[in-house]
Amino acid sequence: MQSLAQMVKVKKLKVVDSGFRVTDSSFRSDVNAAIMAFTWKETNLSDSEMDVVWDRVHQSAGWDQGYVDSFLSQDKLPPANDPELPKPKEKGGKPMHEWMKHVDNFLQGLITLEGRGDFTNGIYCDQIHSVGLDYCGCGQSPKGQVEQLLERRLYPATVVNPKTAATFRVLELFELLQYESKLSTYEFYQTISRLTDNTSVHEPKDRYPTLLRIVHQWRHLKLLKRTGRGHDPTRSASETCPGECALLCPPCPHPGINLLEGWENAPRDLRYLYALNLALDACFRMKRKDCSSEEADPGLSKGFAYVVEEKAFQEYLKKHEKETEPKSTCSRHDAVNLADIRPGQGYASSGIATVECSRHNFKRPSAVCDMQRGERYCNMDYITILSLQFCILKLFLISYDIACQWFIYLLARIAQIDPSCRLLQPDVKICFLVPKFHLPAHIPACRNRFAFMLTPGAGLGDGEAPERGWGDLNPLATSDSLLKKMVTATSDVAEHVIAHQELEATIDPEKLRSWTEAMGAWELDQTRPNPYELTVKTPTQAAVHRQLAEEEGNALKAGVDASLSDEVSLCSLIAMGIDLEGEQCSLKTLTESLWDHSQDRQVTRVALRSNALNRKLEEWFSLLQLYIPTSLLLRKREPQKKENPKPFEVKLWLPSQIGRQVSFDLSLAKIEYRLRNAQAHEALGVLRRNLQVRATLYDVKDRWLRGQGANTRALNAIATVQARIAAARDEYRQARISLLALADLLGYDKVDQEFLPLEDKDIRSMTETENGRGKTRRTLSWIWRRVNAADATEEETQAFVMETIRVEWGKSRARAQRYQEEIKLVEEEMNRTLRFFVWKAADWRRKGDLASMGPKSAEQQEGLRAYAERQAALCQSLHDSFQHQWKGVPSLIKSANEEMSRPDLFYRRRQQEYERRNKKATKIFTSYAMPAPPIPTSSSHGDHSTT
């Protein structure tokens, strides 16, 4: 018998024409076994052959007489073929199929050992050994070879006449190594093989396929054992229900386990405490090649834990294989538009999909499946339904990166698959969300409707749990995770609550009341108008282009055509000029970025863009001369500051630049005025958005980022946003200059009052203060108080101001509420975790009490009770450990409540934190500073000097 880390190899008998022959293909081992007496009377071997047999027996590590007796006692001959020699490949996993018939015996053997304590076998995980083993063959013990090996903590590779085994210790070691260091089975086996013989002179036989099979069986037995399947007196391992072996998430709500009685009658404003937060996602890096089959490599877990049962899943897919996914009505999501793309030749699946607890990163039972053609709805629907089996909760928060598309016909699809699904019940409420990282890729309407921060009851969740799972993060650190969430929420909640209170103090109480009512109505029924969206729409250049094109079309229908070219109309001409102006500004910025040591690639890019712009300018002036012939005179009169001006220095002579110098068609000036009007407002909109983004980036950098690398990336992101702010600033200033010139030409009034000069001090976010002013004297920049229409009345301007403040008030209210919800959620999750482990310990003790049921030996009963008590003690230890770690949570919550009610406490704490950081920074700086040189001083008692 050969084994891994305690591997033994047994001498074999082969049937030959002249009788039995002893063969020995083993190598020498440091593990010596007693040489057994060789008594063999009935043989046809010659004397010379007998001498060879004796030599081989004495030179080997021993001969297992029990292996021969196992055949002879049953009147059978030993195997004619050498089991150790390579066999031709056969279709089908015969050893695994055979083992599956005996899984219950293996499971009971492992649990029986729990009642005998732990001991070391004496042979460690150092190499592959060849030793001789004697099975008990006295006839007084009913135990077979497998049971005898398991009793000595040797795991056999086969269930019939095993010749290879691995110690329990080496399997446990490999299991931990694979989890911690991502070590593959092949690398582990090669290490053991190298420890045996690193010269390859006496290289051991390849037992890598055998090790793969042993590890597969071992993990499956551990799964059954740890989930209590060996303690079930009525059902065998093969009768395990789907999802029964999955670990439950301790902090999540489980009625009858960790929820108090009456949870279903909680008031409306506290129902979010008993909501189930789910996150869906798919990973297309985890492809599976089409290289095996159930017959050749049978799966041991038939949907027992997280992966769905394959047979039922394939039958379900056959019913939906002809379905095509609707195209996205939001952004161009690849998850939707590429859902029907196959993974390619040679692949059985394009990836995997999962449903997880979004707050604690636990996989849901029966919630992992293969993807066949991209991210199809039918796959996601199937695992969503299975993950909610036996769930009786009433509120679900489901996040998915394409939830805006997936949820549209979800309930109708579920009704066709499983009409009894919990999501279809009338007392159930579902909130669909998009993970925070994926949300910016959606259109503005989705960003307001599916945002975590704007959804009541979401707390500070982000829905990115599957992404963290794909990133190999550890989802089992429940204690540490919950405590960190509590510390974060309690330390920051006062800041957001106080900021919201200060904002409300500046708003009219009557408006506050109406806004609050509208917000509450939307939170109850999201079909109502979204309060987070501005009702005053911003005119854009594209919208003005469309209006002008429609007006031109109506004029053509009436028989009026003011165009002088078949290709370029009046509107197209002015739009072309404004676009050229933008290209000039972009080229100027790019040119100014060059310096003496710029690379050839950078200089070439600027040169190519300059050449392209020169060609466009030539085309522009030819068209301009057609519509404004006098522009040629203006170009000749214009003094040339340089002999060869750069393309961005050339004056375009748009109507706003011509003014009253020459006469031209004023309809061109009116068109430019409308386009400039939209350009100015569009620039202000871009400026406002990027100012808020910059404020958020600064806040994230100051709060969360530490280290040079993270801060460098943050500064690069801020620099990109700052460049956009500068471009929007210059665009507004140029548009304003043109608008004032056109207003003077056309006789428009109050344009300078509508479009105020944009100074650098005005370019700040809503939360930034003006230089030299504190928070108490903070004023809002005029860019946040301007209405988005040049011809607006005073009432419309005031309405726009209130709309902006209303949206900002709503978001401020949402932030304050989410932080307060997070504190209550984490506190409830901590309590649920403690109650879960109390229940789990009691459940294991109950299973231990059932050990006496059924036909079990005293040893098996002892092992069942010992393992159940061990698991119960572990659950109790986890309960006590978490309770100790969380003993300071009530004081954190109390301090947070005091800071919310007394802002002076919050400001005092922030001042202390600021001083502490400065003190630490000063200490670090002074420790690295160069010490001042010593100053020599003369002594009055002699010629010696002292320092």
N, C-alpha and C positions, 0 to 999 in steps of 0.2 A: 504494500500500500504506500502511495506517495502522497505527501501532504504539503501545504504551504505553511511555512514557519514552524510546523511540527510535522512535516510531511514524511510519510513512510512509504516505502516501496516493498511489496511482498514478492517473494520468489514464487514462480508459477510452475504448474504441471501442464504439460501438453500431451495430447494423445498422438502417438505415432504408430506405425505398423507393428513395431516390435514391443509395444506396451506404453508405459508412461515415461516421459523424459522431463527431468528438471532443467529449466532454463533460467539463466541469470543475466539480465541486461542492466543491472543496477551499478551505480558507482559507489565508491567508498564514502562513508559519512563519519563524522566525529561522534555521532550518537551510536553507541554499541548496544547490541541486544544479545541476550544469552543464546549461545548456539545450542539448538535443540538436538536431541538424539534423532538419528536418522535410522528408523527401523522400517524396512520395506522388504517383505518376503516375496510377495507375488509380483515378479517382474521378469521380463525377458531380456533385460539389458545384459550385455557381455561384461566381463570383468573389467576390461579397459574402459568401457563406457561408465561403469559404476564408479571407478576411480576418479574419472572426470567429474562425476556428480558430487562425490564427496569433497573434492577440492573446491568446487564452486560453493558448496554449502558452507564450508569452513571459512572461506575467504569473504563471504558476504556478511551483511549486517544481521542475518537471521532468516529463518524460514517459518512462516506462519502456518502451523499445522492446522489451525482452525479453518483456514481458507480451503484446504483440501477436504477436511472433514465436513464442511458445509455441503459439499457435493456428495461425498461417499456415504454420509448418513442418510441421504435421500435416494440411495441407489442410482445416483447420476454420475456421469463422467465429468471430469473437469473440462473447461472450454477447450475446444480444438484450436481456436485462434488466439493469439496472444492479445489480451485486452490493451496492453501498453503500446502496441504498434499502431501507427496511423491507420485510420479506417477511411475507406472511400466515402465521400460526402453523400449523405442521404437526404432526401427531401423530408422536411419535417423535424421539429424539435422533440424527438422521442424522449430524451432524458427529462425535459421540462414537463412534457405531458404526463409522464409516469410519476413525476414528483407531485404534481397537482392532486393526484389521488390520495396522497399521504400527508397533505399539508396539515391536517388536524393533529396527526401523530407528532409531527415536528413541533407544532405550536405547544402541545401539552408537554413535550420533552423540555422545551425551553423554560416554560413556567414552573415545571417541577423542580428545576435547579434553583429557583428563587428561595426555596425553603431550606436549602443546605448551606447558605452563606456563600461568600466569595473566597476563592483560593487561587493560587498561582500554580500552573501546571509544572513549572520548572524549566520548560523549553520556551524561549522567547522568540520574538519576531526578528530573527537574525538571518535565517537562510532557509533553503529547501532541504529537508532532511529525508533520508531513507532509513527507516527503522522497521523492526518487526513487531507486530502486534498479535497477541493471542486473544481470540474471542472465547468467552465462556461456553464450553460445549459439554458440560457435565449432565445436561438434561434436567437439572433442578430449577433452572431459571427460564421463564417464558420469554425473556427479552431477546430480541433479534440483534443483528449486528448494528443497525442504525441506532437503536436505543442505547446500546452499550457505548457507542462512540459519543452520543450526545451526553451521556452521563459523565464522560471524561472531558467534556467541552471541546470535542472535535466534531466539526460539521462535515458530514460525508457529502461527496459530490454526486452520488447516485443512491438509489434506494434498494438496489439489488446488488449484493456482493461488492460493496464499495471498496475501491482501491486508492482513492485520493480523498484527502480531507484537509480542512483548514481549521486552525484553532479559533475559538471565539475571540481571543485577544487580538489576533491579527485582523479579523473582520471589524471589530470595534475600532481599532486603530485606523484602519483605512476609511471607515465611515467619517470619523472626525477629521482626518486629514483632507478628505475630499470636500467637506463643508468649509473648512477654514482656509485651505490653500488651493482649492480648485484642482487638486491632483487627479489625473485620469487613472483609470484602472490599468491601462497599459504601462504607464510610467511607474506605478506602484509595483506591478509584477516585475518589470525590468530591474527595479531597485533590489527586490528580494533575490532575483536571479543573479544579479551582479555580486551580491553579498555571498552567494553560494560559491560562485566561481567567476572571478573577474578576468580570467585569462581566456575563457572560452575553450580551454583544453578538454575539460570534462563538463561540458555544458549540459545542464539538466534538460530533460524533455519538456517540450512546450506545453504548459498547463494553463496558458492564458485563456482560451475558451472556457475551460473548466472553472477558472476563477470568476469569469464574467457570469456564468450561470449560478455559482454559489452566492455571489454578491447580490444578484437579482433576487434569489430566494430569501436570503438573509434580510434584506430590506423589507420584503413583503411580510415576513414573519414578525419583524419588529413593529411594523405598522399595525398588524392584527393584535399583537400583544399589548401595545401601548394604548390602544383604543378599547381594550376590554373584551375583544371578541373571544379570547380563550376562556373567559369566565361565563359565557353564555351556556347554560345547561340544556337549552332546547334547540339551538340552531348551530349548524356547523359553519366553518369559515366560508365555504362556498355559498352559503345562504345570507351573506352580509348584504344589507340594503344599500342602494346607491347613496353615496355621500355620507355613510354612517361613520367612516373612519377619518373624516375631515376634522381638523381641530376647530373648535368654536372660538370666536373672538370674545375674550372675557369682558371687555368694556362695552361691547354692543348689546342692545336690549334683547333679552331672551325671555319671553313670558314663561312663568313657571320655574325659572332658574335664578335669574338675578333681578327681576322686577318685583316691586312690592305690589301687594294686592290693591286694586283700584286704579292702576295706571291708566286704564282705558277711559276713566272718568276725569282725567286731568283737564283743567281749564284751557280754553283755546290758546291763550298766550303762553302756555307751558307745554303744549303738545310736542313741540320740537325736541324736548328732552327724551322722548320715546320714539323718535324717528330713526329709520334705518337709512344710513348714508351709503350709497353704492356708487362705484365707479367702473365704467366699462372702457376697454381699450383693446387694441390688437397690436401684436409685434410681428413684423414681417422679416425680421432678421432670423427668427427661429424657424427656418424652413426644415422640412423633413424629406429626405430622399426616398424614392420608391425602390427600396432595396430589400425588402423582406415581406413577410406575410404572417397572418395569425397562425397558420399551420406550421411554418418554420420557426417562428419566434413568438410563442403564445404570450399574451399579457396575463399577468397573475391577478391584477386588480381589475375586476369587471365593473368599473365605475364606483369602486368602494370609497374613494376619497374625493379628489378634486376634478379629475378628468372624467368627462362624460362616458357612459357606457357605449362602446363603439358600435355594436350591432344596431341598437335602437337609433343611434345618431345617424348611421348610414341609411337606414330605412327612412328617416325623416328627410334627409337631404335628397333622396330620390324623388320625393314628392315636390321638391322646390327647385330641382335642377334647371328647369326651363325659365325660371323667373329672372327678370332683368331689373336692375336697380334704377329708380328715377334719378335724373340728373339734378345736381345741386341748384337750388334757387338762392343760396347764400354765396359765399366766396367759392372759388374753384377748388373744393376740397378733393384731394386725391382719394381719400377714403371712400368718397361717393362716386366720383367720376371714373375711377379705375377699379371699381368693385367687381367688374366682370372680366378682368384681365387674369388669365391663367398664369401659374407660377413658372411655367416653362417645362421643357422635356426633362424627364428624370426625377421630378419632384412629386411627392404624394400630397403635400400641403404647402401652401404659400406662407404660413405662419400660424400663430396661435392667438386665440382671443380669450379674455378672462373677465370675470366679474369679481370685484374686491370690495371689502369694507373701505370706503374712501378716507375714513378718519384714522384707521389703525393698521392699514396695509395687510389685512388678513384675507386670504383667498376664501371665497364662499364655497360651500359644498357643491359638487357637480357643476362647477362654473368655469371649466377650462375646456376648450375644444379646438380642433384644427380648423384652419381656413383653407378652402379649396380654390377660390377664385377671388382673391382680394377680400375686402372687408364687407361682406354681404350682410344685409339685414337679417336674413333667415338664420344665420349662425348666431348673431347677437341676440335675436329674439329667443332662440332655443335655450341658451345658457342663462338668460335673464329669468325665464320661467322656471328652470330647474333650480336656480339659486334661491328661489323664494318658496320652495316646497315647505309645507308645514309652518309657514310664517303667518302669524295672525296680527301683525302690527297694522297701524292705520295710516301712517305717514311715511312716505318714501321720498328721499332726495337722491335723484339719479343723475350722475354727471357722465357725459360722453362728449368727446371732442367734436362730434357732428350731431349733437342732440337736437339742434334746430331743424335738422332734416329727418332724423331717425324717429322722432316722437310723433310726427304728423299723423301717420296711420298706424301707430304702434298698437293701440288698443284693438283696432279692427283685425290686425294680423294675429294678435294673441288670442282673440276670440275664436279664430279658426283653428289655432293650434291646441289650446287648452282652455275651454270655457270656464273651468273652475279656478283659474289663476287668481291669486289674491289681488292683483292689480285691477281686476275687473269688478271688484265688489263695490257696492254703492257707498260704503262708509270709508273708502280709502281715498286719500288725497296724494297726488304725485306732483312733485316739483322737478322739472328738468333743468339741468344746469350744464354749462360748458366749463371745463377746467381753466384755471386762471392763465396758465401759460399759453393755451390754445385760443383764448378768447380774442386777443387783438387781431387775429387773422380773419375774424368774422365781420360782417357788415355792421354799421352803427346800431341798427335796430336789434340785432342779436346781442350786441355788447351790453345793451341796457336790460334786455329781457332775461338773459341767461347768466347774468353775473352772480357769483357767489356773494360778493359784498353787498349787493342790492336785494338779496333774497332773505326774507325773514326766517330765522331758525337755522341758517347755514353756519353761524358762528364764524370762525376764522379758517374754515376748511378751504381747500384749493382744488380738490378733485384729481390731483396728480399722483394718487397712490399707485396706479399701475406703472407709471413711468419710473417711480422709485423702485418698484419691484423688478422692472427690466434692468435697472441699473445695479442690481445685486446689493441693494441696501438691506439691512437686517430688519425685518418686520416684527421681530419678537421682543424688542426692547420696550415692552408696554409701560413698565414702571417709569423708566427714564423719559420716555416720550410724553406721557401724561404730565409728569412733573414739569418738564420744560414748557409745555403748552400753558400750564397754570402760571408759571413764573412770567412768561411773556405777556399773557393777558392781564394779569394783575398789575404789572409794572407800567403798562401802556394805556390801560383803560381810562385812567383819570385824564390823561392828555386829550383824548378825543372827546370825552364827555364835557370837559371844561371848554374846549374850543367850540363845541356845538352850543353850549349855553351862552358863551360870549357872542356868537353869531346871532342867536335868537334875541338877545337883548337889544339888537339894533333894528329889529324888524317889527312892524306894526302888529299888535296882538290879534287884530281881526284877520289879517292876512295869514298869520300863523295858524289860526283856527281853521280857516278854509283849506289851507295847504295840508294840514294834518288830516282833515276829513278825506280829502282826495287821495292822500297817500294810503290811508287805511282801507279805503274802498278798493284801490288797485291791488293791495296785498291780499285781499280776500277774493278778488275776481280780476285776473290779469287780462281779461278781454277788454277791460276799461282802458281809457287813454293812459299811456305810460307817463307818470309824473316826472321821470328822469329825462324826458326828451323836450327840447326847446320847441315851442309852438311857432316862434318867429323864425321863418326859414331864411337862410343866408343865400342871396343871389350869387350865382357863379358865372364865370365867363362862358362856360358851355351852355348854360341856360339862356344867356343873352344872345349867343350865337344862334341858338335854335329859334328864339323869338324873331330875330332879324331875318333869318332864312324864311320863316313862315310869312313875315310881312312882305318880303321880296316875292314869294310865291303868289300871294294874294294880288300884288301889283301886276305881276305878269298875267294873271288871269283877267285883270281889268284892262289889259292892253298897254300898260305903262312899264317901260324898260329903261332904267337910267344907266345901265351898264354900258361901257364902251368897249368891252372885251367879252368874247364868248367864254373865256376860261375864268376870268376874275371879275367878281362883282364888287360893288362899293364896300359891302360888309367884309368880303374876303380880303380886300386890299388893306383896310385898316387893321384887321386881325393879323394879317401877315406882318405889318409894320410893328405891331406890339410884340409879336413873337420874336422878330429880329432884335428888338430892343432887349428882350430877355436873354437871347443868345449872346448879345454883346456884353451884358453884365456877367454872364457865366464865363465867357472867354477872358474877360478882364481879371476875374478872380483866379482863374487857372494860370494866367500869365504872371500875375503877381506872386504866385507860389514858386516860380522858378528862381534859381539863384546861380551863383557862379559855378557850383559843382553839381548841378542837376545832371541826371543821367540822360544819355542820348534818347532813351525811350520816352522820357517825359518831354524833352524838347520836341521830339518828332510828333507826339500827340498834339502839342500846342500848334505846331506848324500846320498839321493836317486840318485841324479845326479852323485855323485862320484862313486857309485856302478855301475851305468849304463856305465859310461866311462871306468871303470876297465874291464868290460866284453868286451867292444869294443876294448880296447887295447890288450887283450889276442887274440882276433880274428885277429887283425892287425898284430901282431908279428908272428903269425902262417903263414899268407899269405906272409909277408915280407921274412920270412926264406925260403919260397918256391922259390921266384924270386931272392932274394939276400941271398944265404946261408951264406956268410961271415958276414952278419949283426949279426949273433949269437956271433961271436968272438968280434965284437965291443961292444956288450952289456955286455960281460963278462969283457972286459978291462976297461969299463967305471967305474971310481971310484964312489962309492955310498957315497954321502954327508950325507944322512940320512938312517937310518935302514929301515924305511917304508915311502918312498917318497909318496907324494900326487899325484893323477892322473895327474894333470896339470904340475908336475915337471918331468915327465918321458920323456926322449928323444925318438923321433919317428924314428930317423935314416932314414930320406928321402934322396934321392940322393944328395940334396944340403948340408946335414949335414955330409954325408959320404965323399964327395970330393974325394981326392986321397989316402985316408987311406987304402982302399982295392979296388980290381977290381970288376966291375959289368957291366952289360949291359948298355951302354951309351944311348940306346934308352929310357931308363927310365928317364935319366937326361934331354933328349930333350923334353920329354912329360912334365916333371915338369917345364921346362923353359917356355914352351908355356902357361901352366896354371898359372904360377906365373906372367907372363907378363900380362895376362888378369886380374889377381887378383889385381896387382898394379894399373892398369888403372881404374878398377872398384872401388877400394878404393878411388882413387883421385876424381872420379866422385861423389861418395857418400859424400866425404869431401866437395867438391865445393857446392853441393846442400844444404847441411845442414848449411854451412857457410852463404849462402844467406838467408836461412830460419831464422837463428839466428839474422842476421842483421835486417830482417823485424820485428821479434818479439821485438827486442830492440827498434826499431823505433816506433812501435805501443804502446809499454809500455810507452815510454817517452812522446808521443804526446797525447794519448787519455785516458790512464788508471789513475784513481784517487781512492784512498781508499785502505785500507789494504787488503780486500778480493780480489779485482781485481788484485792488484800487486802480491799477493801470488800465485794466479793461473797463472799469467804470468811468474813468476819466476820458477814455477814447469814445465811449458812448455819449458822454456829456458833450464832448467836442463836436461830435456829429450833429447833435441836436442844436448846439450853439450856432453851427454853420447855417442850419435851416432858419434859425431865428434871425440871423444877420441878413440872409437872403430875403426873408419876408419883410424885414424892416426896410431894406433898400427898395423893394418893390412898392411898398406903400408910399414911401416918400416920393418916388418918381411918379406914381399915379396921382398923388395929391398935387404935385407941381403942374401936371398936365390938366387936372380938373380945374384948378384955379385959373389957368390960362384960357381954357375952353369956356368957363363960366363968364369971364370978362368978355370974350368974343360973342357969346350967345345971349348975354344979358341975364344969366341966372343969378338969383340972390341967395345969401346965407350959405353958400357952399363952404366958405372958410369956417363957418360955425359947425357945420356937419362933419367936416373932415379936419380935425384939429392937427396941429403939428406934432409929430411923433419924436419926442426927445428921448435920450437914453434913459433918463430917470423914470420915464413912463413904461419902459419895457420891463415889467416885473409881473410875477404871478399874483393870484388873488391873496395868497398867504404871505407874500414878501412885504416887508416894510420899506418905506423910502429912507434913503440914507439920512442919518441924523435924527430919526424918529424911532420911538419904541412902539411896542404893541398897543399901548393905550392911546397913542396918537396916530395910529395907522389909518391911512386913507386908501381907498380903492383907486387904482389907476383908471384913467378915462377910457382905456381900451376895453374895459369890462363894462362900461356904462353906455356905450354907443349903440344905437339901433342900426340894423343892417339894411337900411334903405335911405338913399340920399334925399328923397322927397318926403320923408316921414314927418308927421306932425309931432308936436310936443307930447301929446298923449301916447303916440306910438313909441316915442323914445322912452318915456317912462315905463311903458309896458315891457319893452325889451330889457330895461334895467331890472325890473321885477322878475322877469322870466329867468334871467341869468342868476339872480340871487336865489330864486326858488329852487332851481336845479342844484345849485351849490349847497343850499340848506338841506335838500333831500339827501344828497350824498353824505353830508356831514352827519345827518341824523342816522343814516344807515351805518356809517362807520362806528358811531358811538354804540348803537344797538348790537352790532355784531360782536364787539368786544365784551359787552355785558353778557351776551348770550354765551360766548365762549367760556366765561368763568363758570356759569351755571352748568354748561354741558360737561366740562372737564370734571367738575365736582361730582356730577351725577355718574360720569364714567368711572371715576375712582371708586365710588360706592358700589357700582355694579360689578367692578372687578373683584372687590373684596367678597361680595355676596356670591360671585361665581365660584371662587375657590372654596368657599365654605360648602357650597352645593356639590362641587366636584369631589371633595374629600368624603362627604357623606355618601356619594354615589359609589365610590370605590369600596368603602366599607360595606355597603350593601351587597356589592358583587362578591366581596370576600365571604359574607355570610351564606351566600348561595353555593359555596364550594362543596358542601357536604351532599348536595343534590346530585343524583345520577350515579352510575356505576364507576366510581373513581377509587383508586387506591389511596392508602393513607399518605403516601409520598406526594401524589398529585394534589390531594386536598391541602396538605401542608404548603406546597408551592403556590397554590392559588391564593390561600389566605396571606401568605408572606408577601407576595407581589402586590396584592390589593392594599395591604397595610403600608407597604413602601410608597405606593403612589399616593395614598391618602396623606401620609406624612409629608410628602413632597408638596402637595397642594396646600397643606396647612403651613408649611414653611414659607411658601410664596405669599400666602395671605399675611403672615406675620411680618415678612420682610417689607412688603408694600405698605402695610399699615405703619411701620416704623418710619419709612422714608417720607410718608405723606403726613406725618404728625404736625408739621408746620404749616399745612395748607390753610386751616382756619384763620391763622394770624395773617397770612397773605391776603385773604379775602377781606378780612376786617380792615386792614390797612388801606386796601384799594377803595373800599366803601367810604372810609373817612376822608381820603383824598378827593373823592368825587363830591362829597358834601362840603369840604373845606379846601378850596383851591390853594390857600396859602401853604398848606402842608405839602401839596404837590410841588409848588414852586420852590419851597425850601429844600425838598429832596433833590430836585433837579440841580439846584445851586450847589448842594453838597457833592453830587456826582461830578459836576463840572470842575469844582475845586479839586476833587480827588484825582481826576484825570490829569489836570494841569500839574498837580504836585508830582504825580508819577512821571509825567513827561519831563518835567524839570529835573527830577532825580536821574532819569536815564541820560539826559543831556549832560548834566554835570559830571556823571560818572565817566563819560567818554571825552570830556573836555580836557585839554592839555593843562597840567598844573602850572601855576605861575612859578617863575624861576625864584630861587631863594634870594633874599636880600641880606647881604652881609652887614653886620653891625659891629662897631669897635667896642671892645671891653675897656672899662675904666680901671681895671686892675691888672693891666699888663699890655703887652703887645699882641696877645692872642685875640682873634676875632671869633665871634660866635654867629651861628646862623639861626 
